[in-house]
Amino acid sequence: MAERSTAAVDVADNSGDDPLAAQAEKAATDGEALAEEAAEQDTQNEGGERNREQPAINTPELHSGHKLARRYRLEECVTRLDGFSSWRAVDEKLRRAVGVHILPADHSRARSVLAAARSAALLADPRFVQVLDAVEENDLVYVVHEWLPDAAELTTLLAAGPMEAHDAYQLVSQLSQAMAAAHREGLAHLRLTPGAVLRTSTGQYRIRGLAVNAALRGISAERPQRTDTEAIGALLYAALTQRWPYESDAYGLSGLPKGVGLIAPDQVRAGVHRGLSELAMRALVNDGATASRQEPPCTTPDELAKAVSAMPRIRPPEPTFAPPPDYQRTTYQQGTYGRKPNQAGPPAPQPVVAPPAPLESRTGKALKWAVAALLIAALGLGSWQVADKLLDNRNPSGGDPKGPTQTEGGNGKDDKRPISPGKPLKISGAKEFKPGGSGIQEDQVPLAVDGKTDTAWITPEYLGYPNFGNLPQRKDGSGIVVDLGSVQTVTGFDIAMSTGGQTIEVLAADENASSPTSLGDFSQRLSQSEKVGEQVKKTLERPMRTRYVLIHLTELPAAGADSYRGGISEINVLG
């Protein structure tokens, strides 16, 4: 096996840490465990360097109950390291828990921390723990961020055992897509450890400390995309095997045996999903470190996200239902109710009186004859109506105006016959509908027109409101515009949605339109706005001529307690 790259080895930032039981107990907190932080003071960062010239700086003397900006009340210190401290606090104005990082304003990293926090706050991506405030005040710099009391650290989840294939697939899929979006905005994490990944009660993964955690510790990297990609690979490896993919123990996980190098997860533990095992190796090993692997390495989060999308979708395990317990007769049913104390054995069987035969009385016989007469009358009436209808539609001489000759050409006033469903038209291109000016998942658009229903264009997760989080730039929703290459006659559509419960409408641009971008450019309506299931199929009452068709999403279904997400799996325009 070839030698692993320096960047891959350096991902083990906490390679000398001892297993931390205390860290597992703080899974729902948004601060990193003090024991883990202390162990990392002199450890080199993954793929980057720690500033060694930083002089010792005393952390400001703060205490529980201290208030910042007469609003944030400090409750509990969770980290104190390198001149800064991290706290669990309460926002008394909004009455909610928050996390706060504090350091002196004259700290050499204060400016970089403020810049990183303000850049992360502009991302506004719900897959990251959001920065709420970044302030310099009274010789202090502090950063306020979300606190998720219902979330569990990945450290705690891994302490319980390796993940099922579907859970590991969701982990690498969500993390790689989130980090790809962050790097597109010029933001890197550089400290993506199990303590930086949280899973909410709805099963969504959230990443905390984007850019800020690295700035607090003075961490930098020459190749930040590669550093974050290898960190995601290490997390996937740990999820599949419950082992840290380096020789030293870290984050409560045992390392690999010394001297054997990096071995694939399916060689560490039996039953590991082969595709996920290879994906972890592609993210961890670069520069041809494993000659046996035929697939190219993934060196950026975007490459890793595309590799995950190219995999066959891993379905969740089928729920197991316990069989109902055998029927047990109660004491009363067994006949012991009222038994004398000295009575032994079952009671003597009582004779059962047979019920009288139904409808054997004089009234019953009359009722039977009445019902039979009504049935015969109904059958006769129905037969007469059918015969009358058949006679009306006969046209032996060809002159009956009710015959088919009036509508065969389709020009009669009473022609209501629907258009026969056509065949799928060739789609020459597709792009994301972004009336707000910015896209949301542009790189996934080809997955909605690739002829496969197991791949999809999926929106990010939006919080609070089904109309794309009620964000101003999403007031007109989103969707996909398909280009038929030239003006075609459209007779219907057949669309597979990623999940049911989405509100959509299907619109078409005018026959003479060229590259429509706004909602007003799509003047022809193929379907009304309505909440739909997983399959939307319709044949139009009359054909339309167009080149561009918009599948417009206006509201998303619930993906959790307070989150919303949707998407499109496959689009077919019929002609």
Secondary structure as GFF3:
##gff-version 3
##sequence-region A 1 575
A	DSSP	alpha_helix	6	10	.	.	.	ID=ss1
A	DSSP	alpha_helix	21	25	.	.	.	ID=ss2
A	DSSP	alpha_helix	34	39	.	.	.	ID=ss3
A	DSSP	beta_strand	48	50	.	.	.	ID=ss4
A	DSSP	beta_strand	67	68	.	.	.	ID=ss5
A	DSSP	beta_strand	72	81	.	.	.	ID=ss6
A	DSSP	beta_strand	84	91	.	.	.	ID=ss7
A	DSSP	beta_strand	96	104	.	.	.	ID=ss8
A	DSSP	alpha_helix	110	123	.	.	.	ID=ss9
A	DSSP	beta_strand	131	137	.	.	.	ID=ss10
A	DSSP	beta_strand	140	146	.	.	.	ID=ss11
A	DSSP	beta_strand	152	153	.	.	.	ID=ss12
A	DSSP	alpha_helix	154	159	.	.	.	ID=ss13
A	DSSP	alpha_helix	165	184	.	.	.	ID=ss14
A	DSSP	three_ten_helix	194	196	.	.	.	ID=ss15
A	DSSP	beta_strand	197	199	.	.	.	ID=ss16
A	DSSP	beta_strand	205	207	.	.	.	ID=ss17
A	DSSP	alpha_helix	212	217	.	.	.	ID=ss18
A	DSSP	beta_strand	219	221	.	.	.	ID=ss19
A	DSSP	alpha_helix	224	241	.	.	.	ID=ss20
A	DSSP	alpha_helix	265	268	.	.	.	ID=ss21
A	DSSP	alpha_helix	274	284	.	.	.	ID=ss22
A	DSSP	alpha_helix	301	310	.	.	.	ID=ss23
A	DSSP	alpha_helix	362	393	.	.	.	ID=ss24
A	DSSP	three_ten_helix	404	406	.	.	.	ID=ss25
A	DSSP	beta_strand	429	433	.	.	.	ID=ss26
A	DSSP	three_ten_helix	442	448	.	.	.	ID=ss27
A	DSSP	beta_strand	457	458	.	.	.	ID=ss28
A	DSSP	beta_strand	462	463	.	.	.	ID=ss29
A	DSSP	three_ten_helix	468	470	.	.	.	ID=ss30
A	DSSP	three_ten_helix	472	474	.	.	.	ID=ss31
A	DSSP	beta_strand	478	497	.	.	.	ID=ss32
A	DSSP	beta_strand	502	508	.	.	.	ID=ss33
A	DSSP	three_ten_helix	519	521	.	.	.	ID=ss34
A	DSSP	beta_strand	524	525	.	.	.	ID=ss35
A	DSSP	beta_strand	530	532	.	.	.	ID=ss36
A	DSSP	beta_strand	535	555	.	.	.	ID=ss37
A	DSSP	beta_strand	563	564	.	.	.	ID=ss38
A	DSSP	beta_strand	567	574	.	.	.	ID=ss39
###
